Amino acid sequence: MSSLSFNQGDIVVAHILFSEQIGVKKRPALVISNSEYNKKSDDLVLLKITSRGKRTDFDVPLVQSDLADGILKVESQVMVDNPVTAYKKIIEEKIAAVNQNKLEEVKQKIKKLYDL
C-alpha cells in the first residue's frame, strides 16, 4: 500500500496499537501530518477514529456531511488526544477525506490540547 500518496485530511484504515500498547485493532484514522511530511517520510501521524460516543472534550464529531469524498458508515469521533505514528505499509486503504471545515475544527482542537 506504500505506493499510495497520503494527504492531510485523508481517512485511512490501518492496524493500530491499543493505547496500552498490547494488541492491535483494525480501525479508521485521520491523517493529520502535513502532505509535505507524508511525501518524504515512511510514516504518517494519525488520529484514531472511533464509533463510540464522545469520550473527552478533545473528541471531534465526524458525520457523512464532514467528508469531501468517500463514505462514513457510522457517525464517529476523531480522537484528537490520541495521536499515533504508523508505518505507511500498514495502511490497508484510503477510504475518504474530510472537508476543509472539519480539518480546521480538528486543528483547532489540537491547538487547544497543546496550548499552541
N, CA, C and O atoms as CSV, one atom per row, in Angstrom:
chain,resi,resn,atom,element,x,y,z
A,1,MET,N,N,0.823,-1.191,0.000
A,1,MET,CA,C,0.000,0.000,0.000
A,1,MET,C,C,0.866,1.253,0.000
A,1,MET,O,O,0.332,2.351,-0.158
A,2,SER,N,N,2.173,1.134,0.170
A,2,SER,CA,C,3.041,2.301,0.272
A,2,SER,C,C,3.099,3.105,-1.023
A,2,SER,O,O,3.599,4.230,-1.014
A,3,SER,N,N,2.607,2.568,-2.128
A,3,SER,CA,C,2.613,3.312,-3.382
A,3,SER,C,C,1.556,4.422,-3.374
A,3,SER,O,O,1.589,5.311,-4.224
A,4,LEU,N,N,0.614,4.376,-2.413
A,4,LEU,CA,C,-0.383,5.430,-2.306
A,4,LEU,C,C,0.256,6.702,-1.768
A,4,LEU,O,O,1.184,6.654,-0.961
A,5,SER,N,N,-0.251,7.830,-2.223
A,5,SER,CA,C,0.168,9.086,-1.602
A,5,SER,C,C,-0.908,9.477,-0.598
A,5,SER,O,O,-2.089,9.193,-0.795
A,6,PHE,N,N,-0.494,10.119,0.457
A,6,PHE,CA,C,-1.405,10.471,1.527
A,6,PHE,C,C,-1.369,11.972,1.754
A,6,PHE,O,O,-0.305,12.592,1.748
A,7,ASN,N,N,-2.542,12.544,1.951
A,7,ASN,CA,C,-2.664,13.967,2.223
A,7,ASN,C,C,-3.271,14.179,3.597
A,7,ASN,O,O,-4.029,13.346,4.095
A,8,GLN,N,N,-2.928,15.301,4.196
A,8,GLN,CA,C,-3.562,15.668,5.446
A,8,GLN,C,C,-5.070,15.725,5.206
A,8,GLN,O,O,-5.531,16.330,4.238
A,9,GLY,N,N,-5.824,15.096,6.086
A,9,GLY,CA,C,-7.269,15.068,5.946
A,9,GLY,C,C,-7.811,13.770,5.373
A,9,GLY,O,O,-9.019,13.536,5.408
A,10,ASP,N,N,-6.928,12.916,4.841
A,10,ASP,CA,C,-7.374,11.602,4.359
A,10,ASP,C,C,-7.799,10.738,5.543
A,10,ASP,O,O,-7.248,10.846,6.639
A,11,ILE,N,N,-8.777,9.890,5.306
A,11,ILE,CA,C,-9.153,8.872,6.290
A,11,ILE,C,C,-8.696,7.533,5.733
A,11,ILE,O,O,-9.049,7.154,4.616
A,12,VAL,N,N,-7.902,6.822,6.534
A,12,VAL,CA,C,-7.322,5.554,6.118
A,12,VAL,C,C,-7.756,4.455,7.084
A,12,VAL,O,O,-8.276,4.733,8.164
A,13,VAL,N,N,-7.538,3.211,6.683
A,13,VAL,CA,C,-7.773,2.063,7.555
A,13,VAL,C,C,-6.424,1.389,7.782
A,13,VAL,O,O,-5.689,1.106,6.836
A,14,ALA,N,N,-6.109,1.136,9.059
A,14,ALA,CA,C,-4.831,0.514,9.401
A,14,ALA,C,C,-4.988,-0.308,10.674
A,14,ALA,O,O,-5.947,-0.129,11.425
A,15,HIS,N,N,-4.049,-1.204,10.908
A,15,HIS,CA,C,-3.968,-1.945,12.164
A,15,HIS,C,C,-3.171,-1.075,13.129
A,15,HIS,O,O,-1.980,-0.840,12.923
A,16,ILE,N,N,-3.826,-0.603,14.173
A,16,ILE,CA,C,-3.224,0.357,15.097
A,16,ILE,C,C,-3.193,-0.240,16.497
A,16,ILE,O,O,-4.147,-0.879,16.942
A,17,LEU,N,N,-2.070,-0.014,17.182
A,17,LEU,CA,C,-1.924,-0.487,18.560
A,17,LEU,C,C,-2.958,0.158,19.469
A,17,LEU,O,O,-3.315,1.323,19.295
A,18,PHE,N,N,-3.437,-0.613,20.442
A,18,PHE,CA,C,-4.264,-0.053,21.503
A,18,PHE,C,C,-3.406,0.903,22.330
A,18,PHE,O,O,-2.178,0.826,22.294
A,19,SER,N,N,-4.038,1.787,23.061
A,19,SER,CA,C,-3.317,2.758,23.900
A,19,SER,C,C,-2.379,2.071,24.882
A,19,SER,O,O,-1.319,2.605,25.209
A,20,GLU,N,N,-2.765,0.887,25.354
A,20,GLU,CA,C,-1.942,0.151,26.317
A,20,GLU,C,C,-0.733,-0.504,25.655
A,20,GLU,O,O,0.096,-1.112,26.331
A,21,GLN,N,N,-0.634,-0.377,24.322
A,21,GLN,CA,C,0.468,-0.940,23.540
A,21,GLN,C,C,0.458,-2.465,23.514
A,21,GLN,O,O,1.468,-3.095,23.198
A,22,ILE,N,N,-0.689,-3.055,23.849
A,22,ILE,CA,C,-0.833,-4.506,23.806
A,22,ILE,C,C,-1.988,-4.815,22.869
A,22,ILE,O,O,-3.132,-4.467,23.160
A,23,GLY,N,N,-1.705,-5.454,21.764
A,23,GLY,CA,C,-2.732,-5.805,20.800
A,23,GLY,C,C,-2.995,-4.695,19.793
A,23,GLY,O,O,-2.691,-3.528,20.040
A,24,VAL,N,N,-3.558,-5.069,18.671
A,24,VAL,CA,C,-3.871,-4.105,17.617
A,24,VAL,C,C,-5.332,-4.242,17.208
A,24,VAL,O,O,-5.979,-5.263,17.442
A,25,LYS,N,N,-5.818,-3.188,16.597
A,25,LYS,CA,C,-7.189,-3.183,16.103
A,25,LYS,C,C,-7.205,-2.528,14.736
A,25,LYS,O,O,-6.574,-1.494,14.519
A,26,LYS,N,N,-7.937,-3.143,13.818
A,26,LYS,CA,C,-8.122,-2.543,12.509
A,26,LYS,C,C,-9.142,-1.427,12.683
A,26,LYS,O,O,-10.267,-1.664,13.124
A,27,ARG,N,N,-8.739,-0.202,12.331
A,27,ARG,CA,C,-9.620,0.924,12.570
A,27,ARG,C,C,-9.350,2.057,11.597
A,27,ARG,O,O,-8.269,2.135,11.013
A,28,PRO,N,N,-10.331,2.938,11.419
A,28,PRO,CA,C,-10.092,4.127,10.607
A,28,PRO,C,C,-9.295,5.155,11.402
A,28,PRO,O,O,-9.337,5.180,12.632
A,29,ALA,N,N,-8.579,5.989,10.687
A,29,ALA,CA,C,-7.798,7.054,11.323
A,29,ALA,C,C,-7.666,8.217,10.348
A,29,ALA,O,O,-7.666,8.040,9.130
A,30,LEU,N,N,-7.554,9.398,10.915
A,30,LEU,CA,C,-7.399,10.615,10.127
A,30,LEU,C,C,-5.922,10.956,10.001
A,30,LEU,O,O,-5.215,11.033,11.006
A,31,VAL,N,N,-5.450,11.163,8.770
A,31,VAL,CA,C,-4.061,11.590,8.558
A,31,VAL,C,C,-3.980,13.058,8.957
A,31,VAL,O,O,-4.658,13.903,8.373
A,32,ILE,N,N,-3.141,13.361,9.962
A,32,ILE,CA,C,-3.001,14.733,10.432
A,32,ILE,C,C,-1.637,15.315,10.079
A,32,ILE,O,O,-1.479,16.535,10.065
A,33,SER,N,N,-0.652,14.472,9.795
A,33,SER,CA,C,0.642,15.002,9.354
A,33,SER,C,C,0.439,15.690,8.010
A,33,SER,O,O,-0.405,15.283,7.211
A,34,ASN,N,N,1.232,16.747,7.771
A,34,ASN,CA,C,1.010,17.508,6.542
A,34,ASN,C,C,1.508,16.767,5.313
A,34,ASN,O,O,2.335,15.860,5.409
A,35,SER,N,N,1.003,17.159,4.180
A,35,SER,CA,C,1.257,16.430,2.935
A,35,SER,C,C,2.732,16.425,2.558
A,35,SER,O,O,3.216,15.443,1.995
A,36,GLU,N,N,3.455,17.497,2.854
A,36,GLU,CA,C,4.894,17.538,2.551
A,36,GLU,C,C,5.641,16.482,3.364
A,36,GLU,O,O,6.479,15.757,2.826
A,37,TYR,N,N,5.337,16.396,4.653
A,37,TYR,CA,C,5.929,15.368,5.511
A,37,TYR,C,C,5.577,13.985,4.978
A,37,TYR,O,O,6.432,13.102,4.912
A,38,ASN,N,N,4.317,13.803,4.599
A,38,ASN,CA,C,3.851,12.495,4.140
A,38,ASN,C,C,4.574,12.037,2.882
A,38,ASN,O,O,4.766,10.835,2.696
A,39,LYS,N,N,4.976,12.949,2.021
A,39,LYS,CA,C,5.714,12.591,0.806
A,39,LYS,C,C,7.125,12.118,1.117
A,39,LYS,O,O,7.667,11.271,0.407
A,40,LYS,N,N,7.730,12.662,2.184
A,40,LYS,CA,C,9.137,12.397,2.486
A,40,LYS,C,C,9.354,11.281,3.497
A,40,LYS,O,O,10.429,10.683,3.536
A,41,SER,N,N,8.348,10.996,4.312
A,41,SER,CA,C,8.511,10.057,5.416
A,41,SER,C,C,7.911,8.692,5.082
A,41,SER,O,O,7.010,8.579,4.251
A,42,ASP,N,N,8.427,7.665,5.743
A,42,ASP,CA,C,7.839,6.327,5.652
A,42,ASP,C,C,6.673,6.171,6.624
A,42,ASP,O,O,5.986,5.150,6.614
A,43,ASP,N,N,6.450,7.188,7.465
A,43,ASP,CA,C,5.413,7.154,8.485
A,43,ASP,C,C,4.335,8.200,8.209
A,43,ASP,O,O,4.524,9.122,7.415
A,44,LEU,N,N,3.211,8.030,8.883
A,44,LEU,CA,C,2.135,9.008,8.912
A,44,LEU,C,C,1.789,9.271,10.367
A,44,LEU,O,O,1.890,8.373,11.203
A,45,VAL,N,N,1.383,10.485,10.675
A,45,VAL,CA,C,0.838,10.773,12.001
A,45,VAL,C,C,-0.679,10.741,11.841
A,45,VAL,O,O,-1.254,11.444,11.010
A,46,LEU,N,N,-1.309,9.898,12.667
A,46,LEU,CA,C,-2.739,9.637,12.542
A,46,LEU,C,C,-3.466,9.967,13.841
A,46,LEU,O,O,-2.890,9.919,14.928
A,47,LEU,N,N,-4.739,10.302,13.700
A,47,LEU,CA,C,-5.639,10.423,14.844
A,47,LEU,C,C,-6.670,9.317,14.721
A,47,LEU,O,O,-7.345,9.204,13.697
A,48,LYS,N,N,-6.794,8.507,15.751
A,48,LYS,CA,C,-7.742,7.395,15.725
A,48,LYS,C,C,-9.173,7.914,15.596
A,48,LYS,O,O,-9.508,8.994,16.083
A,49,ILE,N,N,-9.996,7.128,14.937
A,49,ILE,CA,C,-11.419,7.421,14.811
A,49,ILE,C,C,-12.184,6.277,15.468
A,49,ILE,O,O,-11.885,5.105,15.240
A,50,THR,N,N,-13.172,6.628,16.282
A,50,THR,CA,C,-13.977,5.616,16.961
A,50,THR,C,C,-15.460,5.853,16.688
A,50,THR,O,O,-15.901,6.986,16.493
A,51,SER,N,N,-16.206,4.772,16.678
A,51,SER,CA,C,-17.659,4.889,16.514
A,51,SER,C,C,-18.351,4.975,17.875
A,51,SER,O,O,-19.568,5.146,17.946
A,52,ARG,N,N,-17.588,4.859,18.932
A,52,ARG,CA,C,-18.159,5.011,20.273
A,52,ARG,C,C,-18.482,6.483,20.506
A,52,ARG,O,O,-17.975,7.359,19.806
A,53,GLY,N,N,-19.309,6.736,21.471
A,53,GLY,CA,C,-19.693,8.112,21.793
A,53,GLY,C,C,-18.521,8.952,22.271
A,53,GLY,O,O,-17.420,8.450,22.498
A,54,LYS,N,N,-18.784,10.225,22.416
A,54,LYS,CA,C,-17.755,11.167,22.854
A,54,LYS,C,C,-17.171,10.745,24.195
A,54,LYS,O,O,-17.898,10.442,25.141
A,55,ARG,N,N,-15.832,10.732,24.256
A,55,ARG,CA,C,-15.126,10.335,25.473
A,55,ARG,C,C,-14.622,11.544,26.243
A,55,ARG,O,O,-14.733,11.605,27.467
A,56,THR,N,N,-14.062,12.516,25.507
A,56,THR,CA,C,-13.430,13.679,26.139
A,56,THR,C,C,-13.813,14.942,25.374
A,56,THR,O,O,-14.439,14.884,24.315
A,57,ASP,N,N,-13.427,16.068,25.928
A,57,ASP,CA,C,-13.658,17.345,25.244
A,57,ASP,C,C,-12.774,17.499,24.015
A,57,ASP,O,O,-12.936,18.451,23.251
A,58,PHE,N,N,-11.850,16.584,23.819
A,58,PHE,CA,C,-10.952,16.656,22.666
A,58,PHE,C,C,-11.375,15.730,21.536
A,58,PHE,O,O,-10.631,15.558,20.570
A,59,ASP,N,N,-12.540,15.139,21.639
A,59,ASP,CA,C,-13.109,14.369,20.528
A,59,ASP,C,C,-13.833,15.330,19.591
A,59,ASP,O,O,-14.493,16.268,20.038
A,60,VAL,N,N,-13.704,15.092,18.304
A,60,VAL,CA,C,-14.383,15.907,17.297
A,60,VAL,C,C,-15.371,15.005,16.572
A,60,VAL,O,O,-14.972,13.986,16.007
A,61,PRO,N,N,-16.670,15.365,16.578
A,61,PRO,CA,C,-17.661,14.534,15.890
A,61,PRO,C,C,-17.405,14.491,14.387
A,61,PRO,O,O,-16.953,15.465,13.786
A,62,LEU,N,N,-17.704,13.342,13.801
A,62,LEU,CA,C,-17.484,13.139,12.370
A,62,LEU,C,C,-18.720,12.465,11.786
A,62,LEU,O,O,-19.082,11.357,12.181
A,63,VAL,N,N,-19.365,13.151,10.835
A,63,VAL,CA,C,-20.556,12.625,10.165
A,63,VAL,C,C,-20.341,12.703,8.653
A,63,VAL,O,O,-19.400,13.343,8.181
A,64,GLN,N,N,-21.211,12.054,7.912
A,64,GLN,CA,C,-21.058,11.977,6.456
A,64,GLN,C,C,-20.885,13.358,5.810
A,64,GLN,O,O,-20.083,13.509,4.888
A,65,SER,N,N,-21.618,14.351,6.279
A,65,SER,CA,C,-21.531,15.688,5.670
A,65,SER,C,C,-20.181,16.367,5.910
A,65,SER,O,O,-19.900,17.400,5.303
A,66,ASP,N,N,-19.335,15.800,6.791
A,66,ASP,CA,C,-17.991,16.331,7.045
A,66,ASP,C,C,-16.969,15.849,6.019
A,66,ASP,O,O,-15.817,16.282,6.034
A,67,LEU,N,N,-17.392,14.950,5.125
A,67,LEU,CA,C,-16.459,14.368,4.165
A,67,LEU,C,C,-16.472,15.114,2.835
A,67,LEU,O,O,-17.524,15.527,2.348
A,68,ALA,N,N,-15.289,15.277,2.262
A,68,ALA,CA,C,-15.158,15.834,0.916
A,68,ALA,C,C,-15.376,14.729,-0.112
A,68,ALA,O,O,-15.870,14.976,-1.212
A,69,ASP,N,N,-15.002,13.513,0.262
A,69,ASP,CA,C,-15.277,12.335,-0.564
A,69,ASP,C,C,-15.255,11.087,0.290
A,69,ASP,O,O,-14.747,11.102,1.412
A,70,GLY,N,N,-15.804,10.007,-0.239
A,70,GLY,CA,C,-15.858,8.747,0.487
A,70,GLY,C,C,-17.138,8.605,1.283
A,70,GLY,O,O,-18.023,9.459,1.237
A,71,ILE,N,N,-17.213,7.494,2.019
A,71,ILE,CA,C,-18.410,7.176,2.788
A,71,ILE,C,C,-18.030,6.849,4.225
A,71,ILE,O,O,-17.090,6.095,4.480
A,72,LEU,N,N,-18.768,7.423,5.147
A,72,LEU,CA,C,-18.622,7.125,6.561
A,72,LEU,C,C,-19.779,6.207,6.945
A,72,LEU,O,O,-20.943,6.598,6.850
A,73,LYS,N,N,-19.463,4.999,7.376
A,73,LYS,CA,C,-20.516,4.011,7.660
A,73,LYS,C,C,-21.345,4.365,8.878
A,73,LYS,O,O,-22.552,4.124,8.896
A,74,VAL,N,N,-20.718,4.932,9.897
A,74,VAL,CA,C,-21.434,5.311,11.123
A,74,VAL,C,C,-20.891,6.640,11.642
A,74,VAL,O,O,-19.734,6.987,11.407
A,75,GLU,N,N,-21.739,7.368,12.346
A,75,GLU,CA,C,-21.269,8.585,12.991
A,75,GLU,C,C,-20.138,8.226,13.946
A,75,GLU,O,O,-20.201,7.211,14.641
A,76,SER,N,N,-19.117,9.052,13.977
A,76,SER,CA,C,-17.901,8.707,14.705
A,76,SER,C,C,-17.330,9.918,15.422
A,76,SER,O,O,-17.892,11.013,15.387
A,77,GLN,N,N,-16.194,9.688,16.075
A,77,GLN,CA,C,-15.457,10.735,16.767
A,77,GLN,C,C,-13.977,10.629,16.379
A,77,GLN,O,O,-13.410,9.536,16.373
A,78,VAL,N,N,-13.359,11.765,16.056
A,78,VAL,CA,C,-11.911,11.822,15.856
A,78,VAL,C,C,-11.309,12.077,17.229
A,78,VAL,O,O,-11.638,13.068,17.882
A,79,MET,N,N,-10.424,11.181,17.670
A,79,MET,CA,C,-9.827,11.288,18.996
A,79,MET,C,C,-8.542,12.115,18.902
A,79,MET,O,O,-7.450,11.578,18.717
A,80,VAL,N,N,-8.700,13.418,19.031
A,80,VAL,CA,C,-7.579,14.339,18.868
A,80,VAL,C,C,-6.500,14.103,19.911
A,80,VAL,O,O,-5.319,14.321,19.640
A,81,ASP,N,N,-6.887,13.665,21.090
A,81,ASP,CA,C,-5.923,13.460,22.177
A,81,ASP,C,C,-5.256,12.086,22.138
A,81,ASP,O,O,-4.663,11.659,23.129
A,82,ASN,N,N,-5.349,11.395,21.007
A,82,ASN,CA,C,-4.788,10.049,20.925
A,82,ASN,C,C,-4.053,9.842,19.596
A,82,ASN,O,O,-4.418,8.956,18.823
A,83,PRO,N,N,-3.000,10.668,19.321
A,83,PRO,CA,C,-2.273,10.513,18.055
A,83,PRO,C,C,-1.383,9.271,18.060
A,83,PRO,O,O,-0.909,8.832,19.108
A,84,VAL,N,N,-1.171,8.722,16.882
A,84,VAL,CA,C,-0.264,7.589,16.712
A,84,VAL,C,C,0.564,7.816,15.455
A,84,VAL,O,O,0.145,8.520,14.536
A,85,THR,N,N,1.734,7.216,15.431
A,85,THR,CA,C,2.556,7.211,14.236
A,85,THR,C,C,2.469,5.819,13.642
A,85,THR,O,O,2.612,4.824,14.352
A,86,ALA,N,N,2.234,5.749,12.338
A,86,ALA,CA,C,2.079,4.452,11.682
A,86,ALA,C,C,2.944,4.386,10.437
A,86,ALA,O,O,3.039,5.348,9.675
A,87,TYR,N,N,3.559,3.259,10.249
A,87,TYR,CA,C,4.343,2.969,9.057
A,87,TYR,C,C,3.381,2.868,7.871
A,87,TYR,O,O,2.363,2.182,7.957
A,88,LYS,N,N,3.694,3.540,6.779
A,88,LYS,CA,C,2.786,3.585,5.634
A,88,LYS,C,C,2.393,2.194,5.124
A,88,LYS,O,O,1.288,2.009,4.615
A,89,LYS,N,N,3.287,1.229,5.257
A,89,LYS,CA,C,2.998,-0.099,4.721
A,89,LYS,C,C,1.911,-0.841,5.503
A,89,LYS,O,O,1.413,-1.866,5.039
A,90,ILE,N,N,1.535,-0.330,6.695
A,90,ILE,CA,C,0.438,-0.976,7.423
A,90,ILE,C,C,-0.917,-0.373,7.056
A,90,ILE,O,O,-1.953,-0.836,7.534
A,91,ILE,N,N,-0.912,0.642,6.222
A,91,ILE,CA,C,-2.162,1.256,5.780
A,91,ILE,C,C,-2.813,0.324,4.767
A,91,ILE,O,O,-2.223,0.014,3.732
A,92,GLU,N,N,-4.020,-0.119,5.064
A,92,GLU,CA,C,-4.722,-1.037,4.167
A,92,GLU,C,C,-5.359,-0.323,2.996
A,92,GLU,O,O,-5.292,-0.791,1.860
A,93,GLU,N,N,-5.985,0.821,3.279
A,93,GLU,CA,C,-6.647,1.558,2.211
A,93,GLU,C,C,-6.972,2.966,2.664
A,93,GLU,O,O,-7.019,3.269,3.856
A,94,LYS,N,N,-7.193,3.814,1.678
A,94,LYS,CA,C,-7.690,5.155,1.894
A,94,LYS,C,C,-9.186,5.086,1.602
A,94,LYS,O,O,-9.581,4.643,0.524
A,95,ILE,N,N,-10.027,5.520,2.550
A,95,ILE,CA,C,-11.466,5.344,2.359
A,95,ILE,C,C,-12.234,6.651,2.180
A,95,ILE,O,O,-13.364,6.642,1.694
A,96,ALA,N,N,-11.631,7.773,2.569
A,96,ALA,CA,C,-12.354,9.035,2.494
A,96,ALA,C,C,-11.391,10.187,2.752
A,96,ALA,O,O,-10.192,9.986,2.943
A,97,ALA,N,N,-11.933,11.381,2.752
A,97,ALA,CA,C,-11.197,12.579,3.146
A,97,ALA,C,C,-12.185,13.552,3.766
A,97,ALA,O,O,-13.315,13.687,3.297
A,98,VAL,N,N,-11.753,14.230,4.823
A,98,VAL,CA,C,-12.624,15.221,5.449
A,98,VAL,C,C,-12.582,16.511,4.636
A,98,VAL,O,O,-11.623,16.776,3.911
A,99,ASN,N,N,-13.642,17.308,4.771
A,99,ASN,CA,C,-13.647,18.599,4.093
A,99,ASN,C,C,-12.783,19.593,4.873
A,99,ASN,O,O,-12.359,19.310,5.994
A,100,GLN,N,N,-12.532,20.736,4.285
A,100,GLN,CA,C,-11.636,21.728,4.885
A,100,GLN,C,C,-12.170,22.253,6.220
A,100,GLN,O,O,-11.389,22.501,7.140
A,101,ASN,N,N,-13.472,22.424,6.335
A,101,ASN,CA,C,-14.042,22.907,7.601
A,101,ASN,C,C,-13.786,21.933,8.740
A,101,ASN,O,O,-13.435,22.351,9.843
A,102,LYS,N,N,-13.956,20.643,8.488
A,102,LYS,CA,C,-13.733,19.648,9.539
A,102,LYS,C,C,-12.253,19.567,9.889
A,102,LYS,O,O,-11.897,19.430,11.059
A,103,LEU,N,N,-11.388,19.651,8.878
A,103,LEU,CA,C,-9.947,19.630,9.136
A,103,LEU,C,C,-9.562,20.815,10.022
A,103,LEU,O,O,-8.764,20.659,10.946
A,104,GLU,N,N,-10.114,21.980,9.755
A,104,GLU,CA,C,-9.823,23.163,10.581
A,104,GLU,C,C,-10.327,22.973,12.012
A,104,GLU,O,O,-9.667,23.393,12.962
A,105,GLU,N,N,-11.483,22.347,12.168
A,105,GLU,CA,C,-12.009,22.075,13.509
A,105,GLU,C,C,-11.067,21.152,14.280
A,105,GLU,O,O,-10.807,21.371,15.463
A,106,VAL,N,N,-10.562,20.128,13.612
A,106,VAL,CA,C,-9.600,19.212,14.240
A,106,VAL,C,C,-8.329,19.970,14.624
A,106,VAL,O,O,-7.806,19.783,15.722
A,107,LYS,N,N,-7.835,20.814,13.736
A,107,LYS,CA,C,-6.614,21.582,14.027
A,107,LYS,C,C,-6.811,22.509,15.223
A,107,LYS,O,O,-5.901,22.684,16.034
A,108,GLN,N,N,-7.991,23.099,15.330
A,108,GLN,CA,C,-8.276,23.968,16.480
A,108,GLN,C,C,-8.259,23.174,17.786
A,108,GLN,O,O,-7.781,23.667,18.807
A,109,LYS,N,N,-8.777,21.955,17.753
A,109,LYS,CA,C,-8.742,21.096,18.956
A,109,LYS,C,C,-7.307,20.726,19.315
A,109,LYS,O,O,-6.953,20.657,20.492
A,110,ILE,N,N,-6.483,20.487,18.291
A,110,ILE,CA,C,-5.063,20.183,18.543
A,110,ILE,C,C,-4.397,21.376,19.212
A,110,ILE,O,O,-3.655,21.214,20.181
A,111,LYS,N,N,-4.660,22.570,18.702
A,111,LYS,CA,C,-4.077,23.787,19.291
A,111,LYS,C,C,-4.506,23.933,20.748
A,111,LYS,O,O,-3.697,24.293,21.603
A,112,LYS,N,N,-5.772,23.655,21.027
A,112,LYS,CA,C,-6.281,23.741,22.392
A,112,LYS,C,C,-5.612,22.694,23.291
A,112,LYS,O,O,-5.211,22.990,24.416
A,113,LEU,N,N,-5.502,21.467,22.773
A,113,LEU,CA,C,-4.890,20.381,23.546
A,113,LEU,C,C,-3.456,20.713,23.951
A,113,LEU,O,O,-3.062,20.491,25.096
A,114,TYR,N,N,-2.681,21.241,23.014
A,114,TYR,CA,C,-1.268,21.509,23.258
A,114,TYR,C,C,-1.000,22.956,23.655
A,114,TYR,O,O,0.153,23.357,23.813
A,115,ASP,N,N,-2.078,23.746,23.818
A,115,ASP,CA,C,-1.957,25.142,24.206
A,115,ASP,C,C,-1.028,25.904,23.254
A,115,ASP,O,O,-0.118,26.613,23.685
A,116,LEU,N,N,-1.277,25.743,21.968
A,116,LEU,CA,C,-0.434,26.393,20.942
A,116,LEU,C,C,-0.973,27.760,20.570
A,116,LEU,O,O,-0.393,28.444,19.728
